[in-house]
């Protein structure tokens, strides 16, 4: 039975977190103060290069494992390039249905023009004072 992509990613992230904790312990070489210092150094603005070498290696292995597991389960993993969009051909031949029942309305404005707004309307002159 194949697992859903959500279940696979959940397991991959859990595995990555556990591997990361083990890598942090290995980076501290068994010294509790060093482990606490490394943990306190990690915050929201920490970059990948700021992490200890063991943790960076662990993250790299976890990412490779997650992608290979997704591929093994039959999920598609993108190469990072956008996927080309297949658009239906507008020149449908005889016997084939057209994309739309009628052609689009032509643009009656000239090139480079913009739609009219209220600001484009001429101003009305102010009312004349009433004579008594």
Secondary structure, 3 states (H helix, E strand, C coil): CCCCHHHHHHHHHHHHHHHHHHHHHHHCCCCHHHHHHHHHCCCCCCCHHHCCHHHHHHHHHHHHHHHHHHHHCCCCCCCCCCCCCCCCCCCCCCCCCCCCCCCCCCCCCCCCCCCCCHHHCCCCCCCCCCCC
